Amino acid sequence: MIDGLIFDKDGTLFDFRISWGQWAATFLRRIASDEGHAARLGRAIGYDLASATFAPDSPVIAATAADIAAALLPELPGMTLAELTDRIDASAGMAPMSEAVPLRPLLEALRERGLRLGLATNDSEAPARQHLQTHGITDCFDFIAGYDSGHGAKPGPGMCLAFVRQTGLQPGRVAMVGDSRHDLDAGRAAGMRTIAVLTGVAKREELAPHADVVLDDIGAIPAWLSGLQA
């Protein structure tokens, strides 16, 4: 039985390529001195400005705002790490996120099953809450944490463990849902089941060895849960 689900955000609730591809192009051009500089900034974070695509090891996929800022900083003399991290957070909160599936109906259906729901993202908590609020789903979650919420970042298990402490659930009856190895490793380290989805950049063959199941997107979770009960 599953009593709770803790979701990653980017690439899981929201389609990664659509959402963050648009954001990266806009943000890099805003902080760059010219188009060539923007392209160099893109390469520093594994993003190709011309094709609007991310390399599989891009820090934007699963790392924190501070990690992204650290990768960009050598191309931005005169800017501090703290200043750049703050600019990334401010910009990220306004990113036009694209829902992987219609979120409100899915989350409400999961709650109607009696499930407790959490969010554990390597994004900062403030922009994460902005994204949830923009899409009208903040109230669907019992727990919301970013890498800066005091529980550590994934692949560490801190956010997952904080979720079970807050809800009183047993880790073995909770599933971590995500699109990256960071998500799945965090869930496993917390003693949870793991659900991989393919709405990020990672491929099925990369995620399958680390997941109990690989689904096309989170819309397939209700059917998977029904299969467990059967």
C-alpha positions as CSV (number, residue, x, y, z in Angstrom):
1,M,0.0,0.0,0.0
2,I,1.0,3.6,-0.6
3,D,-0.1,6.3,1.8
4,G,1.9,9.2,0.5
5,L,3.6,10.6,-2.6
6,I,6.4,13.1,-2.6
7,F,7.0,14.8,-6.0
8,D,9.9,16.5,-7.6
9,K,8.8,19.6,-9.4
10,D,10.8,20.4,-12.6
11,G,10.5,17.5,-15.1
12,T,7.8,15.9,-12.9
13,L,4.9,18.2,-12.2
14,F,6.1,20.5,-15.0
15,D,7.5,19.5,-18.4
16,F,11.2,20.3,-18.1
17,R,12.1,21.0,-21.7
18,I,9.2,23.4,-22.4
19,S,9.3,25.2,-19.1
20,W,13.0,25.7,-18.5
21,G,14.1,25.9,-22.1
22,Q,12.1,29.1,-22.5
23,W,13.4,30.4,-19.1
24,A,17.0,29.8,-19.9
25,A,17.0,31.6,-23.2
26,T,15.3,34.7,-21.7
27,F,17.5,34.8,-18.5
28,L,20.8,34.3,-20.3
29,R,20.1,37.0,-22.8
30,R,19.0,39.3,-20.0
31,I,22.3,39.0,-18.1
32,A,24.6,38.8,-21.1
33,S,26.3,41.7,-22.8
34,D,25.6,40.4,-26.3
35,E,24.4,37.2,-28.1
36,G,27.9,35.7,-28.1
37,H,28.1,36.2,-24.4
38,A,24.7,34.6,-24.0
39,A,25.9,31.6,-25.9
40,R,28.9,31.2,-23.7
41,L,26.8,31.5,-20.6
42,G,24.6,28.7,-22.1
43,R,27.5,26.4,-22.6
44,A,28.6,27.0,-19.0
45,I,25.3,25.4,-17.8
46,G,24.9,22.8,-20.5
47,Y,22.4,24.7,-22.5
48,D,22.5,25.3,-26.3
49,L,21.0,28.7,-27.0
50,A,20.5,28.0,-30.7
51,S,18.5,24.8,-30.3
52,A,17.1,25.6,-26.8
53,T,18.1,22.2,-25.5
54,F,19.9,21.0,-22.4
55,A,22.8,18.5,-22.1
56,P,22.0,15.5,-19.9
57,D,24.5,16.8,-17.3
58,S,23.2,20.4,-17.2
59,P,23.0,21.7,-13.6
60,V,19.7,23.2,-14.5
61,I,18.2,19.7,-14.5
62,A,18.7,18.7,-10.9
63,A,21.1,21.1,-9.2
64,T,20.3,24.1,-7.1
65,A,20.2,27.8,-7.9
66,A,23.5,28.2,-6.2
67,D,25.1,25.5,-8.3
68,I,23.8,27.1,-11.5
69,A,25.1,30.5,-10.3
70,A,28.5,28.9,-9.6
71,A,28.7,27.5,-13.1
72,L,27.8,30.9,-14.6
73,L,30.0,33.0,-12.4
74,P,33.3,32.7,-14.3
75,E,31.6,34.3,-17.3
76,L,30.3,37.2,-15.2
77,P,33.2,39.1,-13.6
78,G,32.1,41.6,-11.0
79,M,29.0,39.7,-9.9
80,T,29.0,37.8,-6.6
81,L,27.7,34.3,-6.1
82,A,25.0,35.6,-3.7
83,E,23.9,38.3,-6.1
84,L,23.7,35.9,-9.1
85,T,21.8,33.3,-7.0
86,D,19.3,35.9,-6.0
87,R,18.8,36.9,-9.6
88,I,18.3,33.3,-10.7
89,D,15.7,32.8,-7.9
90,A,13.8,36.0,-8.8
91,S,13.8,35.1,-12.5
92,A,12.9,31.4,-11.9
93,G,9.8,32.4,-9.9
94,M,8.4,34.1,-13.0
95,A,9.3,31.2,-15.4
96,P,6.3,30.1,-17.5
97,M,5.9,26.6,-16.3
98,S,4.1,24.0,-18.5
99,E,2.1,21.4,-16.7
100,A,3.2,17.8,-17.6
101,V,-0.5,16.8,-17.2
102,P,-3.5,18.8,-15.9
103,L,-2.3,19.0,-12.4
104,R,-5.3,20.1,-10.3
105,P,-7.6,17.2,-11.3
106,L,-4.8,14.7,-10.8
107,L,-3.7,16.0,-7.4
108,E,-7.3,16.2,-6.2
109,A,-7.9,12.6,-7.3
110,L,-4.9,11.4,-5.4
111,R,-6.0,13.3,-2.3
112,E,-9.4,11.7,-2.6
113,R,-7.7,8.3,-2.4
114,G,-6.5,9.5,1.1
115,L,-2.9,10.1,0.0
116,R,-0.7,12.7,1.6
117,L,1.2,14.7,-0.9
118,G,4.6,16.5,-0.7
119,L,7.0,18.5,-2.9
120,A,10.7,18.1,-2.7
121,T,12.6,20.2,-5.2
122,N,16.2,21.3,-5.7
123,D,14.8,24.6,-6.7
124,S,14.7,27.3,-4.0
125,E,11.5,27.2,-1.9
126,A,10.3,30.7,-2.8
127,P,10.1,30.2,-6.6
128,A,8.8,26.7,-6.1
129,R,5.9,28.1,-4.1
130,Q,5.3,30.8,-6.8
131,H,5.0,28.1,-9.4
132,L,2.5,26.1,-7.4
133,Q,0.5,29.3,-6.6
134,T,0.4,30.3,-10.3
135,H,-1.1,27.0,-11.2
136,G,-3.5,27.0,-8.3
137,I,-2.2,23.8,-6.6
138,T,-0.5,25.0,-3.4
139,D,-3.3,23.7,-1.2
140,C,-2.9,20.2,-2.6
141,F,0.3,19.7,-0.8
142,D,0.9,18.8,2.9
143,F,4.6,19.6,2.6
144,I,6.7,21.8,0.4
145,A,10.5,22.1,0.5
146,G,13.3,23.4,-1.6
147,Y,17.0,22.9,-1.2
148,D,17.2,26.0,1.0
149,S,14.4,24.9,3.4
150,G,16.8,23.4,5.9
151,H,16.6,19.7,4.9
152,G,19.4,19.6,2.4
153,A,19.3,19.0,-1.3
154,K,18.7,15.8,-3.3
155,P,20.2,13.2,-3.7
156,G,20.3,13.5,0.0
157,P,17.2,12.1,1.7
158,G,16.6,15.1,4.0
159,M,13.5,16.5,2.3
160,C,11.9,13.0,2.0
161,L,12.5,12.3,5.6
162,A,11.1,15.6,6.7
163,F,7.9,14.8,4.8
164,V,7.4,11.5,6.7
165,R,8.2,13.2,10.0
166,Q,5.6,15.9,9.3
167,T,2.9,13.5,8.1
168,G,3.6,10.6,10.4
169,L,3.8,8.2,7.5
170,Q,6.1,5.2,7.2
171,P,8.8,5.6,4.6
172,G,8.1,2.2,3.1
173,R,4.5,3.3,2.4
174,V,5.6,6.5,0.5
175,A,6.8,6.8,-3.0
176,M,9.2,9.5,-4.3
177,V,8.2,10.6,-7.8
178,G,10.9,12.2,-10.1
179,D,12.5,12.5,-13.4
180,S,16.2,12.2,-12.4
181,R,18.7,10.0,-10.6
182,H,18.8,12.6,-7.8
183,D,15.1,12.1,-7.1
184,L,15.2,8.4,-7.2
185,D,18.4,8.2,-5.1
186,A,16.9,10.5,-2.5
187,G,13.8,8.3,-2.2
188,R,15.8,5.1,-2.0
189,A,18.0,6.6,0.7
190,A,14.9,7.5,2.7
191,G,13.6,4.0,2.5
192,M,10.8,4.9,0.0
193,R,9.5,3.3,-3.2
194,T,10.5,5.2,-6.3
195,I,8.5,6.2,-9.4
196,A,10.4,7.6,-12.4
197,V,8.7,9.7,-15.1
198,L,9.9,10.6,-18.6
199,T,8.9,14.3,-18.7
200,G,12.5,15.4,-17.9
201,V,15.7,14.9,-19.9
202,A,16.7,11.4,-18.6
203,K,15.8,8.4,-20.7
204,R,14.0,5.2,-19.5
205,E,17.1,3.1,-19.6
206,E,18.9,5.5,-17.3
207,L,16.2,5.6,-14.8
208,A,14.8,2.1,-14.8
209,P,17.6,0.5,-12.6
210,H,16.8,3.0,-9.9
211,A,13.0,2.9,-9.9
212,D,10.3,0.5,-8.9
213,V,8.4,1.6,-12.0
214,V,9.0,4.0,-15.0
215,L,5.9,5.9,-16.2
216,D,5.5,8.2,-19.2
217,D,4.2,10.9,-16.9
218,I,2.5,11.4,-13.5
219,G,-0.9,11.0,-15.1
220,A,-0.3,7.2,-15.0
221,I,0.1,7.1,-11.2
222,P,-3.5,6.4,-10.4
223,A,-3.5,3.3,-12.6
224,W,-0.3,2.1,-11.1
225,L,-1.7,2.5,-7.6
226,S,-4.8,0.6,-8.6
227,G,-2.6,-2.2,-9.8
228,L,-0.8,-2.4,-6.5
229,Q,-4.2,-2.7,-4.7
230,A,-5.3,-5.4,-7.1
